Amino acid sequence: MADLESDPANRVRLLAQSFPSLWNAPGIRPWDALTLDAWASSGTASHGELCTARFILAVWDSDGEWRCGKFDVMNALRVWDDIHRQAFINWATDPWWA
């Protein structure tokens, strides 16, 4: 069995769970990028949830053509609350990609 910290799907799931707006989002548990993308692009996600999903999908595959759109850090920082900004800063302090 793969080490949980080195498994890309587990790492991105844990990152996503550090953002409260994604705690109950489809595609997080278990990790499924296409399910998260479908939810984020469905029109049911709030603007903050959409920004967060875009960020997580960019970490998963920054070259992906996600239906929900590209991550815009300035837009996200404007929309996110302190908890979400801190989760992003924690990742950005030592960034990694899946």
N, CA, C and O atoms as a printed pandas DataFrame, in Angstrom:
     atom_number atom_name residue_name chain_id  residue_number  x_coord  y_coord  z_coord
0              1         N          MET        A               1    0.842   -1.175    0.000
1              2        CA          MET        A               1    0.000    0.000    0.000
2              3         C          MET        A               1    0.892    1.244    0.000
3              4         O          MET        A               1    1.909    1.292    0.692
4              5         N          ALA        A               2    0.494    2.246   -0.786
5              6        CA          ALA        A               2    1.284    3.468   -0.896
6              7         C          ALA        A               2    1.222    4.277    0.393
7              8         O          ALA        A               2    0.205    4.302    1.086
8              9         N          ASP        A               3    2.321    4.929    0.694
9             10        CA          ASP        A               3    2.364    5.856    1.826
10            11         C          ASP        A               3    1.314    6.939    1.567
11            12         O          ASP        A               3    1.276    7.521    0.482
12            13         N          LEU        A               4    0.465    7.209    2.556
13            14        CA          LEU        A               4   -0.627    8.164    2.379
14            15         C          LEU        A               4   -0.134    9.554    2.007
15            16         O          LEU        A               4   -0.802   10.266    1.258
16            17         N          GLU        A               5    1.029    9.949    2.521
17            18        CA          GLU        A               5    1.547   11.281    2.225
18            19         C          GLU        A               5    2.157   11.365    0.834
19            20         O          GLU        A               5    2.294   12.464    0.296
20            21         N          SER        A               6    2.527   10.240    0.238
21            22        CA          SER        A               6    3.126   10.277   -1.091
22            23         C          SER        A               6    2.114    9.954   -2.189
23            24         O          SER        A               6    2.411   10.122   -3.371
24            25         N          ASP        A               7    0.935    9.497   -1.812
25            26        CA          ASP        A               7   -0.108    9.185   -2.787
26            27         C          ASP        A               7   -0.741   10.491   -3.272
27            28         O          ASP        A               7   -1.353   11.200   -2.473
28            29         N          PRO        A               8   -0.610   10.828   -4.561
29            30        CA          PRO        A               8   -1.122   12.108   -5.055
30            31         C          PRO        A               8   -2.613   12.321   -4.786
31            32         O          PRO        A               8   -3.013   13.424   -4.414
32            33         N          ALA        A               9   -3.431   11.302   -4.964
33            34        CA          ALA        A               9   -4.871   11.455   -4.729
34            35         C          ALA        A               9   -5.149   11.768   -3.265
35            36         O          ALA        A               9   -6.008   12.597   -2.962
36            37         N          ASN        A              10   -4.442   11.122   -2.364
37            38        CA          ASN        A              10   -4.643   11.389   -0.944
38            39         C          ASN        A              10   -4.151   12.781   -0.577
39            40         O          ASN        A              10   -4.800   13.486    0.196
40            41         N          ARG        A              11   -3.020   13.176   -1.120
41            42        CA          ARG        A              11   -2.482   14.518   -0.830
42            43         C          ARG        A              11   -3.442   15.606   -1.288
43            44         O          ARG        A              11   -3.684   16.563   -0.553
44            45         N          VAL        A              12   -3.988   15.475   -2.480
45            46        CA          VAL        A              12   -4.888   16.514   -2.983
46            47         C          VAL        A              12   -6.215   16.479   -2.214
47            48         O          VAL        A              12   -6.824   17.527   -1.997
48            49         N          ARG        A              13   -6.663   15.312   -1.805
49            50        CA          ARG        A              13   -7.880   15.214   -0.997
50            51         C          ARG        A              13   -7.680   15.921    0.341
51            52         O          ARG        A              13   -8.549   16.669    0.786
52            53         N          LEU        A              14   -6.537   15.684    0.979
53            54        CA          LEU        A              14   -6.242   16.351    2.245
54            55         C          LEU        A              14   -6.137   17.861    2.066
55            56         O          LEU        A              14   -6.608   18.620    2.912
56            57         N          LEU        A              15   -5.525   18.299    0.973
57            58        CA          LEU        A              15   -5.460   19.728    0.686
58            59         C          LEU        A              15   -6.865   20.293    0.522
59            60         O          LEU        A              15   -7.192   21.329    1.102
60            61         N          ALA        A              16   -7.689   19.620   -0.259
61            62        CA          ALA        A              16   -9.068   20.087   -0.475
62            63         C          ALA        A              16   -9.828   20.176    0.840
63            64         O          ALA        A              16  -10.609   21.105    1.046
64            65         N          GLN        A              17   -9.606   19.227    1.722
65            66        CA          GLN        A              17  -10.310   19.218    3.006
66            67         C          GLN        A              17   -9.820   20.313    3.946
67            68         O          GLN        A              17  -10.452   20.561    4.973
68            69         N          SER        A              18   -8.723   20.966    3.624
69            70        CA          SER        A              18   -8.270   22.088    4.449
70            71         C          SER        A              18   -9.063   23.360    4.141
71            72         O          SER        A              18   -8.908   24.371    4.827
72            73         N          PHE        A              19   -9.902   23.311    3.122
73            74        CA          PHE        A              19  -10.782   24.417    2.746
74            75         C          PHE        A              19  -12.209   24.054    3.149
75            76         O          PHE        A              19  -12.798   23.152    2.553
76            77         N          PRO        A              20  -12.780   24.734    4.149
77            78        CA          PRO        A              20  -14.129   24.383    4.613
78            79         C          PRO        A              20  -15.194   24.354    3.515
79            80         O          PRO        A              20  -16.139   23.570    3.598
80            81         N          SER        A              21  -15.057   25.181    2.505
81            82        CA          SER        A              21  -16.078   25.221    1.452
82            83         C          SER        A              21  -16.138   23.937    0.635
83            84         O          SER        A              21  -17.109   23.718   -0.088
84            85         N          LEU        A              22  -15.128   23.091    0.733
85            86        CA          LEU        A              22  -15.131   21.836   -0.033
86            87         C          LEU        A              22  -15.360   20.611    0.836
87            88         O          LEU        A              22  -15.309   19.490    0.331
88            89         N          TRP        A              23  -15.612   20.791    2.127
89            90        CA          TRP        A              23  -15.784   19.641    3.016
90            91         C          TRP        A              23  -16.825   18.658    2.501
91            92         O          TRP        A              23  -16.638   17.448    2.633
92            93         N          ASN        A              24  -17.901   19.139    1.926
93            94        CA          ASN        A              24  -18.972   18.249    1.462
94            95         C          ASN        A              24  -19.123   18.242   -0.053
95            96         O          ASN        A              24  -20.132   17.767   -0.574
96            97         N          ALA        A              25  -18.139   18.758   -0.754
97            98        CA          ALA        A              25  -18.227   18.821   -2.213
98            99         C          ALA        A              25  -18.063   17.436   -2.836
99           100         O          ALA        A              25  -17.236   16.645   -2.384
100          101         N          PRO        A              26  -18.842   17.147   -3.862
101          102        CA          PRO        A              26  -18.657   15.884   -4.590
102          103         C          PRO        A              26  -17.261   15.824   -5.210
103          104         O          PRO        A              26  -16.746   16.824   -5.711
104          105         N          GLY        A              27  -16.669   14.651   -5.169
105          106        CA          GLY        A              27  -15.364   14.438   -5.772
106          107         C          GLY        A              27  -14.194   14.568   -4.814
107          108         O          GLY        A              27  -13.048   14.338   -5.199
108          109         N          ILE        A              28  -14.474   14.937   -3.561
109          110        CA          ILE        A              28  -13.385   15.079   -2.591
110          111         C          ILE        A              28  -13.103   13.756   -1.896
111          112         O          ILE        A              28  -11.949   13.333   -1.821
112          113         N          ARG        A              29  -14.141   13.095   -1.384
113          114        CA          ARG        A              29  -14.001   11.803   -0.694
114          115         C          ARG        A              29  -14.935   10.794   -1.356
115          116         O          ARG        A              29  -16.144   10.884   -1.138
116          117         N          PRO        A              30  -14.470    9.876   -2.117
117          118        CA          PRO        A              30  -13.085    9.702   -2.576
118          119         C          PRO        A              30  -12.734   10.749   -3.635
119          120         O          PRO        A              30  -13.611   11.355   -4.249
120          121         N          TRP        A              31  -11.436   10.942   -3.829
121          122        CA          TRP        A              31  -10.976   11.946   -4.772
122          123         C          TRP        A              31  -11.337   11.538   -6.195
123          124         O          TRP        A              31  -11.033   10.430   -6.638
124          125         N          ASP        A              32  -11.998   12.463   -6.906
125          126        CA          ASP        A              32  -12.343   12.265   -8.308
126          127         C          ASP        A              32  -12.396   13.647   -8.951
127          128         O          ASP        A              32  -13.375   14.376   -8.788
128          129         N          ALA        A              33  -11.358   13.998   -9.670
129          130        CA          ALA        A              33  -11.235   15.329  -10.266
130          131         C          ALA        A              33  -12.387   15.633  -11.215
131          132         O          ALA        A              33  -12.882   16.760  -11.237
132          133         N          LEU        A              34  -12.820   14.656  -11.994
133          134        CA          LEU        A              34  -13.901   14.910  -12.952
134          135         C          LEU        A              34  -15.225   15.191  -12.249
135          136         O          LEU        A              34  -16.018   16.007  -12.718
136          137         N          THR        A              35  -15.466   14.519  -11.127
137          138        CA          THR        A              35  -16.680   14.767  -10.354
138          139         C          THR        A              35  -16.635   16.163   -9.740
139          140         O          THR        A              35  -17.636   16.880   -9.761
140          141         N          LEU        A              36  -15.486   16.555   -9.195
141          142        CA          LEU        A              36  -15.351   17.900   -8.635
142          143         C          LEU        A              36  -15.555   18.945   -9.727
143          144         O          LEU        A              36  -16.256   19.933   -9.512
144          145         N          ASP        A              37  -14.963   18.743  -10.874
145          146        CA          ASP        A              37  -15.103   19.668  -11.994
146          147         C          ASP        A              37  -16.564   19.776  -12.430
147          148         O          ASP        A              37  -17.057   20.875  -12.685
148          149         N          ALA        A              38  -17.252   18.646  -12.516
149          150        CA          ALA        A              38  -18.669   18.670  -12.921
150          151         C          ALA        A              38  -19.507   19.456  -11.917
151          152         O          ALA        A              38  -20.361   20.250  -12.312
152          153         N          TRP        A              39  -19.272   19.242  -10.626
153          154        CA          TRP        A              39  -20.002   19.981   -9.594
154          155         C          TRP        A              39  -19.690   21.472   -9.677
155          156         O          TRP        A              39  -20.595   22.305   -9.635
156          157         N          ALA        A              40  -18.406   21.802   -9.795
157          158        CA          ALA        A              40  -17.996   23.208   -9.810
158          159         C          ALA        A              40  -18.544   23.943  -11.028
159          160         O          ALA        A              40  -18.796   25.146  -10.963
160          161         N          SER        A              41  -18.727   23.240  -12.121
161          162        CA          SER        A              41  -19.222   23.880  -13.344
162          163         C          SER        A              41  -20.739   23.771  -13.496
163          164         O          SER        A              41  -21.294   24.231  -14.494
164          165         N          SER        A              42  -21.410   23.169  -12.522
165          166        CA          SER        A              42  -22.862   22.928  -12.642
166          167         C          SER        A              42  -23.718   24.153  -12.348
167          168         O          SER        A              42  -24.904   24.176  -12.678
168          169         N          GLY        A              43  -23.124   25.169  -11.729
169          170        CA          GLY        A              43  -23.905   26.341  -11.363
170          171         C          GLY        A              43  -24.446   26.295   -9.946
171          172         O          GLY        A              43  -25.062   27.258   -9.489
172          173         N          THR        A              44  -24.224   25.182   -9.239
173          174        CA          THR        A              44  -24.720   25.071   -7.865
174          175         C          THR        A              44  -23.685   25.538   -6.831
175          176         O          THR        A              44  -24.046   25.856   -5.697
176          177         N          ALA        A              45  -22.428   25.579   -7.208
177          178        CA          ALA        A              45  -21.367   26.010   -6.289
178          179         C          ALA        A              45  -21.400   27.538   -6.149
179          180         O          ALA        A              45  -21.656   28.253   -7.117
180          181         N          SER        A              46  -21.140   28.021   -4.942
181          182        CA          SER        A              46  -21.020   29.464   -4.738
182          183         C          SER        A              46  -19.747   29.950   -5.432
183          184         O          SER        A              46  -18.930   29.149   -5.885
184          185         N          HIS        A              47  -19.594   31.258   -5.510
185          186        CA          HIS        A              47  -18.397   31.806   -6.147
186          187         C          HIS        A              47  -17.135   31.380   -5.387
187          188         O          HIS        A              47  -16.123   31.043   -6.003
188          189         N          GLY        A              48  -17.195   31.395   -4.052
189          190        CA          GLY        A              48  -16.048   30.966   -3.249
190          191         C          GLY        A              48  -15.740   29.493   -3.443
191          192         O          GLY        A              48  -14.574   29.111   -3.545
192          193         N          GLU        A              49  -16.782   28.655   -3.496
193          194        CA          GLU        A              49  -16.585   27.221   -3.747
194          195         C          GLU        A              49  -15.967   27.002   -5.119
195          196         O          GLU        A              49  -15.091   26.153   -5.284
196          197         N          LEU        A              50  -16.423   27.768   -6.101
197          198        CA          LEU        A              50  -15.877   27.657   -7.452
198          199         C          LEU        A              50  -14.398   28.023   -7.468
199          200         O          LEU        A              50  -13.594   27.316   -8.076
200          201         N          CYS        A              51  -14.028   29.119   -6.807
201          202        CA          CYS        A              51  -12.610   29.509   -6.732
202          203         C          CYS        A              51  -11.779   28.405   -6.095
203          204         O          CYS        A              51  -10.679   28.096   -6.554
204          205         N          THR        A              52  -12.317   27.816   -5.035
205          206        CA          THR        A              52  -11.578   26.772   -4.312
206          207         C          THR        A              52  -11.439   25.520   -5.165
207          208         O          THR        A              52  -10.361   24.927   -5.225
208          209         N          ALA        A              53  -12.506   25.116   -5.818
209          210        CA          ALA        A              53  -12.442   23.947   -6.699
210          211         C          ALA        A              53  -11.440   24.180   -7.821
211          212         O          ALA        A              53  -10.664   23.286   -8.160
212          213         N          ARG        A              54  -11.453   25.374   -8.395
213          214        CA          ARG        A              54  -10.481   25.685   -9.457
214          215         C          ARG        A              54   -9.049   25.566   -8.943
215          216         O          ARG        A              54   -8.176   25.058   -9.647
216          217         N          PHE        A              55   -8.805   26.032   -7.716
217          218        CA          PHE        A              55   -7.463   25.918   -7.146
218          219         C          PHE        A              55   -7.058   24.451   -6.997
219          220         O          PHE        A              55   -5.973   24.051   -7.420
220          221         N          ILE        A              56   -7.933   23.663   -6.395
221          222        CA          ILE        A              56   -7.615   22.244   -6.170
222          223         C          ILE        A              56   -7.375   21.535   -7.495
223          224         O          ILE        A              56   -6.445   20.735   -7.607
224          225         N          LEU        A              57   -8.194   21.814   -8.494
225          226        CA          LEU        A              57   -8.016   21.183   -9.804
226          227         C          LEU        A              57   -6.714   21.641  -10.466
227          228         O          LEU        A              57   -6.086   20.866  -11.187
228          229         N          ALA        A              58   -6.303   22.887  -10.231
229          230        CA          ALA        A              58   -5.025   23.374  -10.774
230          231         C          ALA        A              58   -3.850   22.672  -10.117
231          232         O          ALA        A              58   -2.845   22.396  -10.772
232          233         N          VAL        A              59   -3.967   22.381   -8.821
233          234        CA          VAL        A              59   -2.914   21.622   -8.144
234          235         C          VAL        A              59   -2.874   20.200   -8.704
235          236         O          VAL        A              59   -1.797   19.640   -8.908
236          237         N          TRP        A              60   -4.034   19.626   -8.950
237          238        CA          TRP        A              60   -4.121   18.266   -9.472
238          239         C          TRP        A              60   -3.536   18.184  -10.878
239          240         O          TRP        A              60   -2.753   17.283  -11.177
240          241         N          ASP        A              61   -3.920   19.133  -11.747
241          242        CA          ASP        A              61   -3.439   19.133  -13.131
242          243         C          ASP        A              61   -3.506   20.569  -13.653
243          244         O          ASP        A              61   -4.539   21.014  -14.154
244          245         N          SER        A              62   -2.402   21.272  -13.527
245          246        CA          SER        A              62   -2.395   22.691  -13.901
246          247         C          SER        A              62   -2.552   22.918  -15.400
247          248         O          SER        A              62   -2.858   24.032  -15.825
248          249         N          ASP        A              63   -2.349   21.893  -16.196
249          250        CA          ASP        A              63   -2.536   22.010  -17.643
250          251         C          ASP        A              63   -3.905   21.515  -18.092
251          252         O          ASP        A              63   -4.226   21.559  -19.279
252          253         N          GLY        A              64   -4.714   21.042  -17.138
253          254        CA          GLY        A              64   -6.025   20.500  -17.479
254          255         C          GLY        A              64   -6.964   21.552  -18.022
255          256         O          GLY        A              64   -6.915   22.717  -17.625
256          257         N          GLU        A              65   -7.812   21.134  -18.925
257          258        CA          GLU        A              65   -8.858   21.997  -19.477
258          259         C          GLU        A              65  -10.126   21.748  -18.683
259          260         O          GLU        A              65  -11.025   21.042  -19.141
260          261         N          TRP        A              66  -10.199   22.326  -17.496
261          262        CA          TRP        A              66  -11.333   22.095  -16.607
262          263         C          TRP        A              66  -12.549   22.881  -17.068
263          264         O          TRP        A              66  -12.447   24.051  -17.437
264          265         N          ARG        A              67  -13.707   22.217  -17.041
265          266        CA          ARG        A              67  -14.958   22.863  -17.454
266          267         C          ARG        A              67  -15.295   24.049  -16.559
267          268         O          ARG        A              67  -15.931   25.003  -17.009
268          269         N          CYS        A              68  -14.879   24.001  -15.304
269          270        CA          CYS        A              68  -15.208   25.078  -14.366
270          271         C          CYS        A              68  -14.328   26.309  -14.563
271          272         O          CYS        A              68  -14.592   27.356  -13.972
272          273         N          GLY        A              69  -13.289   26.196  -15.383
273          274        CA          GLY        A              69  -12.441   27.338  -15.687
274          275         C          GLY        A              69  -11.101   27.283  -14.984
275          276         O          GLY        A              69  -10.820   26.367  -14.212
276          277         N          LYS        A              70  -10.284   28.278  -15.265
277          278        CA          LYS        A              70   -8.930   28.366  -14.721
278          279         C          LYS        A              70   -8.940   29.074  -13.378
279          280         O          LYS        A              70   -9.791   29.922  -13.110
280          281         N          PHE        A              71   -7.984   28.711  -12.541
281          282        CA          PHE        A              71   -7.818   29.337  -11.242
282          283         C          PHE        A              71   -7.231   30.735  -11.410
283          284         O          PHE        A              71   -6.261   30.926  -12.144
284          285         N          ASP        A              72   -7.827   31.708  -10.723
285          286        CA          ASP        A              72   -7.360   33.095  -10.716
286          287         C          ASP        A              72   -7.060   33.459   -9.266
287          288         O          ASP        A              72   -7.977   33.678   -8.474
288          289         N          VAL        A              73   -5.772   33.524   -8.919
289          290        CA          VAL        A              73   -5.381   33.734   -7.525
290          291         C          VAL        A              73   -5.891   35.066   -6.987
291          292         O          VAL        A              73   -6.315   35.123   -5.833
292          293         N          MET        A              74   -5.868   36.131   -7.770
293          294        CA          MET        A              74   -6.327   37.428   -7.279
294          295         C          MET        A              74   -7.827   37.402   -6.979
295          296         O          MET        A              74   -8.270   37.955   -5.972
296          297         N          ASN        A              75   -8.586   36.776   -7.832
297          298        CA          ASN        A              75  -10.025   36.644   -7.604
298          299         C          ASN        A              75  -10.284   35.819   -6.347
299          300         O          ASN        A              75  -11.118   36.191   -5.521
300          301         N          ALA        A              76   -9.584   34.715   -6.201
301          302        CA          ALA        A              76   -9.779   33.851   -5.036
302          303         C          ALA        A              76   -9.423   34.573   -3.743
303          304         O          ALA        A              76  -10.168   34.488   -2.766
304          305         N          LEU        A              77   -8.316   35.270   -3.721
305          306        CA          LEU        A              77   -7.911   35.974   -2.507
306          307         C          LEU        A              77   -8.912   37.066   -2.132
307          308         O          LEU        A              77   -9.087   37.374   -0.953
308          309         N          ARG        A              78   -9.558   37.644   -3.123
309          310        CA          ARG        A              78  -10.580   38.651   -2.865
310          311         C          ARG        A              78  -11.837   38.039   -2.266
311          312         O          ARG        A              78  -12.491   38.653   -1.422
312          313         N          VAL        A              79  -12.178   36.823   -2.703
313          314        CA          VAL        A              79  -13.429   36.160   -2.304
314          315         C          VAL        A              79  -13.277   35.360   -1.013
315          316         O          VAL        A              79  -14.182   35.349   -0.179
316          317         N          TRP        A              80  -12.141   34.695   -0.847
317          318        CA          TRP        A              80  -11.952   33.801    0.298
318          319         C          TRP        A              80  -11.943   34.550    1.627
319          320         O          TRP        A              80  -11.522   35.704    1.707
320          321         N          ASP        A              81  -12.417   33.868    2.663
321          322        CA          ASP        A              81  -12.304   34.386    4.028
322          323         C          ASP        A              81  -10.916   34.038    4.568
323          324         O          ASP        A              81  -10.107   33.415    3.880
324          325         N          ASP        A              82  -10.657   34.451    5.811
325          326        CA          ASP        A              82   -9.327   34.239    6.403
326          327         C          ASP        A              82   -8.938   32.766    6.473
327          328         O          ASP        A              82   -7.775   32.429    6.247
328          329         N          ILE        A              83   -9.884   31.887    6.780
329          330        CA          ILE        A              83   -9.576   30.452    6.886
330          331         C          ILE        A              83   -9.136   29.907    5.525
331          332         O          ILE        A              83   -8.170   29.149    5.439
332          333         N          HIS        A              84   -9.844   30.291    4.470
333          334        CA          HIS        A              84   -9.488   29.827    3.134
334          335         C          HIS        A              84   -8.159   30.425    2.673
335          336         O          HIS        A              84   -7.332   29.734    2.080
336          337         N          ARG        A              85   -7.963   31.710    2.950
337          338        CA          ARG        A              85   -6.684   32.330    2.587
338          339         C          ARG        A              85   -5.528   31.650    3.312
339          340         O          ARG        A              85   -4.466   31.444    2.726
340          341         N          GLN        A              86   -5.724   31.301    4.581
341          342        CA          GLN        A              86   -4.662   30.639    5.342
342          343         C          GLN        A              86   -4.364   29.248    4.778
343          344         O          GLN        A              86   -3.202   28.848    4.703
344          345         N          ALA        A              87   -5.396   28.514    4.385
345          346        CA          ALA        A              87   -5.182   27.191    3.776
346          347         C          ALA        A              87   -4.365   27.330    2.494
347          348         O          ALA        A              87   -3.477   26.522    2.223
348          349         N          PHE        A              88   -4.672   28.362    1.709
349          350        CA          PHE        A              88   -3.904   28.612    0.488
350          351         C          PHE        A              88   -2.462   28.982    0.822
351          352         O          PHE        A              88   -1.532   28.464    0.203
352          353         N          ILE        A              89   -2.266   29.874    1.793
353          354        CA          ILE        A              89   -0.917   30.295    2.190
354          355         C          ILE        A              89   -0.112   29.107    2.703
355          356         O          ILE        A              89    1.080   28.992    2.418
356          357         N          ASN        A              90   -0.756   28.230    3.455
357          358        CA          ASN        A              90   -0.063   27.025    3.945
358          359         C          ASN        A              90    0.464   26.213    2.777
359          360         O          ASN        A              90    1.595   25.728    2.824
360          361         N          TRP        A              91   -0.333   26.055    1.731
361          362        CA          TRP        A              91    0.118   25.320    0.547
362          363         C          TRP        A              91    1.200   26.118   -0.183
363          364         O          TRP        A              91    2.221   25.559   -0.584
364          365         N          ALA        A              92    0.977   27.423   -0.355
365          366        CA          ALA        A              92    1.891   28.254   -1.144
366          367         C          ALA        A              92    3.260   28.412   -0.483
367          368         O          ALA        A              92    4.244   28.701   -1.163
368          369         N          THR        A              93    3.330   28.228    0.821
369          370        CA          THR        A              93    4.597   28.305    1.535
370          371         C          THR        A              93    5.547   27.188    1.114
371          372         O          THR        A              93    6.764   27.374    1.089
372          373         N          ASP        A              94    4.991   26.040    0.786
373          374        CA          ASP        A              94    5.768   24.885    0.327
374          375         C          ASP        A              94    4.944   24.153   -0.737
375          376         O          ASP        A              94    4.452   23.051   -0.493
376          377         N          PRO        A              95    4.796   24.768   -1.916
377          378        CA          PRO        A              95    3.861   24.221   -2.913
378          379         C          PRO        A              95    4.307   22.883   -3.489
379          380         O          PRO        A              95    5.497   22.580   -3.567
380          381         N          TRP        A              96    3.346   22.119   -3.878
381          382        CA          TRP        A              96    3.556   20.843   -4.543
382          383         C          TRP        A              96    2.400   20.649   -5.520
383          384         O          TRP        A              96    1.345   21.267   -5.378
384          385         N          TRP        A              97    2.604   19.800   -6.493
385          386        CA          TRP        A              97    1.568   19.484   -7.478
386          387         C          TRP        A              97    1.438   17.977   -7.523
387          388         O          TRP        A              97    2.411   17.245   -7.339
388          389         N          ALA        A              98    0.228   17.528   -7.770
389          390        CA          ALA        A              98   -0.061   16.097   -7.747
390          391         C          ALA        A              98    0.558   15.357   -8.889
391          392         O          ALA        A              98    0.397   14.141   -8.997
